[in-house]
Amino acid sequence: MAEAPRPAPMAVRLTWLDGMKGISILWIAFFHFYTAYTNNRYPNPLGPHYFSSFIAQCAPSSALGTLGCAAHGLYTAVAAVGFHAVAVFLILSGFGLAYSLAKTGDPEDGWLGWYRGRILRLYPMYWVAHLVYLVSPFVVRYEAVDYRFFLSLLGDRIYPVDSIFYYVNPAWWYFGLLLQLYLVFPLLFRLLQKFGPVGFLALCGVITFGSRYLLLLVLSTHGYYVQGAFFGSRLWEFAIGMVLGLLYRRFPREMEHRLFSFPTIMGGVGLYVLGLYSYATTQTYIANDALIGTGLFILLAHIARWCELLPRLGALLAYVGAFSYGLYLLHQPYVLYFAERLRDMNEVLVSLLGCVIIGVLTCLTIPLERSINQLTNRVLDRKKVSVQPLVVSPQ
């Protein structure tokens, strides 16, 4: 860009980011509920010939029935790929961190103060989620509480990877990935400053795709390492978020115009479709998360902006997104518990009940998260600083 960088005007607030977080966390929660309810009842929407397989299983007796089966198949597919929104959260995390530092180039309290702030933002609610799991009824308990529980309290969701990655609450695997990315963020930010957006993305692309190639095709390691037990395999999503955050801080109007343009949303559709096809082989899967995350970020940004046309809906999604961390940490054991007990009920009714259950959990986790944040601030006598935007949530 030829223009000299300039900071975003104070009036600019990226409310669509919170809306994206709200859409993403609700989609993820419903994905967990719906897949537990269906329990592999339907064909895999990411497998070959999905719609033909679904309609054959549905066995319609008329043209209208075929249309209904196709609509049902589409609904099932959308619900079953909710885990894709995790990649969007990774981009949003990188965006928020880079956006907050792009104006000054350095943390106000130095990098040690920055680490302290990240730890105090992440751990208190994370510990509370562990406590709630221990004492709460209506949660699934697939595994015993043993030494891994204490490792998880420390933030270890990596070693031993086969037994702790999904331990107790499978959604917590993302916490381990987030810790890794936060640990290397100062280095990544300096590299972004040194090489610029294009050079930085090229470097992170080489690291990401090289890591995935080695993990998948050379070392044949556990799939969890590709999912996020090793941060390098998911670095592209975080890095592109950092680049977008930096550019949004420097060129807000230009970025708004480009992101919310028709060519960009068409590009997002194309990238997401390519990501869906990349499940076909191990070789193409190397690019899967990068394609899915980048394309879906663009699509959800537009959807969040469209939702703002209905002010109450937009405000509600933004509010849920602003406090999505608590819902992420707490929802999965509950939605699995209820979904497993509703498997014999009508799917339409169960889908509605699932929305109600997730709505109740949202109403409970938001004040809990706010209270924990306030208590942390009060106990540590921290100054309350509003940094826009802040993103920490995931699957």
Protein Blocks (a to p, Z undefined) as FASTA:
>chain_A
ZZdcddddfklccfklmmmmmmmmmmmmmmmmmmmmnnomaccfkbghklmmmmmmnopa
bfklmmmmmmmmmmmmmmmmmmmmmmmmmmmmmmmmmmmmmmnopafkojklmmmmmmmm
mmmmmmmmmmmmmmpghiacfbccdfklmmmmnopakbcfklmmmgoilmlmmmmmmmmm
mmmmmmmmmmmmmnommlmmmmmmmmmmmmmmmmmmmnopafklmnompmklmmmmmmmm
mmmmmmmmmmmmlmmmmmmpmklmmmmmmmmmmmmmmmmpmklmmmmmmmmmmmmmmmmm
mmmmmmmmmmmlmmmmmmmmmmmmmmmmmmmmmmmmmmmmmmmpcfklmmmmmmmmmmmm
mmmmmmmmmmmmmmmmmmnopacdddddddfbdZZ
